[in-house]
């Protein structure tokens, strides 16, 4: 059968898109402008490759993508109720556009070679991130005015390094000889960076939770108990003897102060987070079913508290205030779909998908990862990368063209 020029264009667009995903993943770590540009390129390639005709098949094969679209649809519907201005509603909707990336990126990653390229990009970007952070900490170069030791914010940096440490731990566990020594060296560098350089509490907490998840995934009950004991000893020693544990101690002190009725205010303090959450809960109680509308958090929060806030540093509260119980249902459904369908993945992809889910849930408790540009792009891209392993075959019509 003769391949038409149009079919050749589709095949080429699909192949270019596969490699472009790897470049897109790297750009998320280092350049917001490049990430935005590449997301547009990927959207164009998705259209040129004709994948929109197979969207229903993509959603059927990967229900996680369906739930991400449903959550985005909630935000879209939310722009039509509440008293937020149209511009505020659209601006908030744009911030959640990365929910569209999962169904958009999945078709480009169905072939294993493209997934290998993407995982390679993840490893390369993570290694550059941790080594670059160490060099910045030594004042060898700077990428921001404050000369802080990370390419993005300390919260974002902590998330990246914590998950990379989880990934490397699996690699070290499965390797032997010099390769295992190399992985262990990288893991130790990640730990040093997390606890003694960046000192972001979110990243440290994620690492602890992921370490326990790793033990559940790979050890027997005795191994799990030993892992918990070792983690407790490490944390106890770190908090007791290290002068780098200041932020953890401050967080605990702030929590105690707040619980005793003396909140300690600060731009990013736990005390301020508690205040955000208190008023957010009150806002949800006022409109528990449909919420106050997409983009209406700032105005609603100012009315009830007399203060300004762009978000409550908690994705659950942010979605609950804007979309009510309906929005929370779809966000929890998004989580549940990842939990359920991760079990159908090949073993390595399953472990990474579970790690991503735990990372996303933990981050959502103290930040708004889907709202934030870098975190949102990273999470949705990595989720697509893991769950693309479910789609081992192309749709029949497209596969026939691909094979010619």
Helices and strands as residue ranges (DSSP letters): H 5-30, H 32-48, G 51-54, H 55-61, H 63-78, H 86-95, G 97-100, H 101-106, G 107-109, H 112-137, H 154-174, H 177-193, I 194-198, H 201-218, H 221-241, G 243-245, H 246-259, H 270-286, H 297-305, H 315-342, H 347-366, H 373-387, G 388-390, H 396-403
